[in-house]
Amino acid sequence: MSSAPHSPRFSQELWQGIAEIYDAILRHPFLTGLTDGSLPGDAFAFYVVQDALYLKGYAAALAAVASRAPDAGARETFARHAAEAISVERELHRSLLADLGIDPAAAATAEPAPLNLAYMSYLLATIGFGSYAEGVGAVLPCYWIYWEVGKELLRRGSPEPRYQKWIATYGGEDFGATVREVLDVADDLGDGLGPAERERVRRAFRVTSRYEWMFWDMGYRKEPWPV
């Protein structure tokens, strides 16, 4: 079972609550297929397009969290990440779309898959109707799980250059520095939470961690709308 790779504070408590989810993520055939090269190219292409669409909603979610932050440091962190960190990932998507022979303009107008739309909707609803702390808990897995997955897959490597490019982005130190900033925000926040709100944050963190597994599963299955 995976253990928390960060400081023994609130972030560790959150991570321990999703250990089995993270282990399931690492076992998913989408990710094992990235490292052994067996992931079908059309599944990866579907995922990249959907992830590019998701980032629009995620950027809005980060901006919303920034608007509710109680201190200038957290406001600056989330606002900067909404503008800068997302732009780095968008550049990755543009590069990957070109490698995959997909027109970025066409990808931008693609329809979000059902799971993609549900995940974005959950994030925005949690931030809009929950507390600031719940919003932080909800956006954190997309940062943290991708970094941990990236580091693990970077150790394994991939024979497929396009997959290796994706892995190197999320397993690299630049992305890691961004994630550490948010982990510090979460740890500082945890010190002031009462038991009831602490549980709501854990719940939000666990729900979006499940959505992370489901997002890769969506890509692997190339999830269509059923009707």
N, C-alpha and C positions, 0 to 999 in steps of 0.2 A: 504494500500500500504506500502511496506517495506521501511524503511529509512536506510541510511548508518550507519553502526555500528562503523565506524572508525573516525579519525580526520576530521575536516571540511576543508580539503584541496583538492588536486587534486583527491585523492582516493574517497572522498565523491562525487565529481562531476561525476566521472566515475560510481559509484554505483547508483546514482540517475538516470542515463541514462539507467539502466537495471532493474529498480525496478519491472516492470511488467513481465520481463523475470524470475526474481527470484521468484516472486509469482507463476508463472506458473510451475516452477520447483518443488516448495513445494507441489503443487497440483497434480503432475504427479503420476499415479498409481504405478509406480515403487517404488517411495519413500514412498508413503502412505502404499504400500504393505510391505515395510521393517518394518514399525513400528507396523502394525496390524497383521503381520505374513502371510498375504494373497498372497504375491508375490510368484508365482510358482518357485519351486526350479530350474527348467531347465532354466528359464529366468535369475535367479541370476547367475547360472553357466556360461551361455553364456556371461553375462556382465563381470564376473571376468576374463574369458579368454581374452575377447576383451580389457579389461582395462590393463591387463598385457602386451598385444601387444602394446597398445597405449603408455605405459610408455617408451618403447624403443625410440619412436619418440619424446616424451616429453623430455627425458633426452638429446637427441641430440639438441632439440630446446633450452633448458636451457644453454647447452654448447656453442651454437652459440650466444646467447644473451651475455654470459660472454665474449666471444671473441670480442664483439663490444662495451663493456662498456667503457666509457671514463675515469673512475677513478678506482683506485685499490680496493676501498671498494665494489663497485658494482660487479667488476670482481670476487672478492673473494666470495661474496654472491652467485652469480648464479653458479659459478663453484662448490662450496661446495654443493649447493642444487642438482646439477646434479649428484654428486657422493653419497651424504649421504641421502638426503630426499627421493630420488627415491629408494635407497636400502631398506629403511624402508618400503615403500609401496610394494616393491617386496617381502619382507618377509611376509607381510600380504597376498599377493596373494598366495605364496607358502603354507601358512597355510590353507587358504580358499580352495585352490585346493585339498589339502589332505582331508579336511573335506567333500568336495563335491565328493570325489572319482575320481578325474580327475588326470591323470598322468601329472606332470609338463612338462616333456619332450614333450609330445604330444601337450600340450597347447602352448608351445613355437613355434611349427611349424604350428600352425593353421593359416588359412588365415584371414587377417583383413577384417571385414565387410565393405561394401561400405562407410558408414558414418565415420567409424573409419579411413579409409584411406584418406578420404576427409579432415577430421579434422587435421590429422598429416600433410598432404600436405599443407594446408592453413597456419599452424603455421610456417613451414619451409620456405615457400615462402614469408610470411610477414617479417620474420626476414632477409631473404636473400636479398630481393628487397626493403624493406622499411627502415626506420630509426631505430636507436637503440631504440628510445622512442616507436615507433610502436611495436617493438618486445616485449618490457616490457608490453605494453598494451595487446598484444596478449596472452602472457603466464600467465598473472595475474588471469583471471577467474578460471583457473583450480586449483590454490591455494585457492583463496578467497571464491569462491562459495562452494567448498567442505568443507571448514571450517565452513561457515555459515550453510550449510545443516547439517553437523555433529553435531553442537551445538544444532540446533533445534530438530533433531531426537534423540539426547541424552536425551533431556528433555522428549520426548515422550516414549522412550524405545521400546524394541521389545521382544516378547515372544520367538522368534527364536534365539538360541544362535549364529548361524553363522551370522545372520543379525546384532545382537548386537555387535559382534566382529568388523564388518566393521564400524558400527556407532561410536564405542568408539575410533577407530583409528583417524578418522577425526574430531571428536568433542573434542578430548583431548587437553590438554595444550601444549604438545610437538609439535603437528602440528600447533597449534595456534602461538607459538613462531616463527616458520618458516615463517608463513604467515605474521606476523607483520614486519619481516625484509624486505619482498618484498614490503609491503605497504609503508614502510619508503622510500625505493628506489623510488617508484612511486611518492610519495609526494615531495621529493626533486627534482625529474626530472620535475615535473609539473611547478615549479617556473620559469624555464627558457624557457618554450615553447611559441612560437608565436601562434597566433590564428589558422593558417592553420594547423600546425603540431599538435596542441592540438586537433583539430577536427579529424585528422587522427588517433590519439591514441584512442580517444573515439570510433571511428568507429571499430577499431581492437578489442577493449575491448568488444564492443557490439556483434560483429560477433562471437567471441569465446564463449561469454556467451550463445548465441543461440546454438552453437555447444554443450555446456554442456547439455542443455535441450535435444537436439537431441541424445546425447550419451545414456542417460538413456532411451529415447524412443526406440532407437535401441536395447538396451538390453531387454526391455519389449517385443518387437515384435520379438526378435531373428532374426534380419534383414538378409535375404539371398541376395546373388547376383541374380538379376532377370533373367539373361541369362548365 
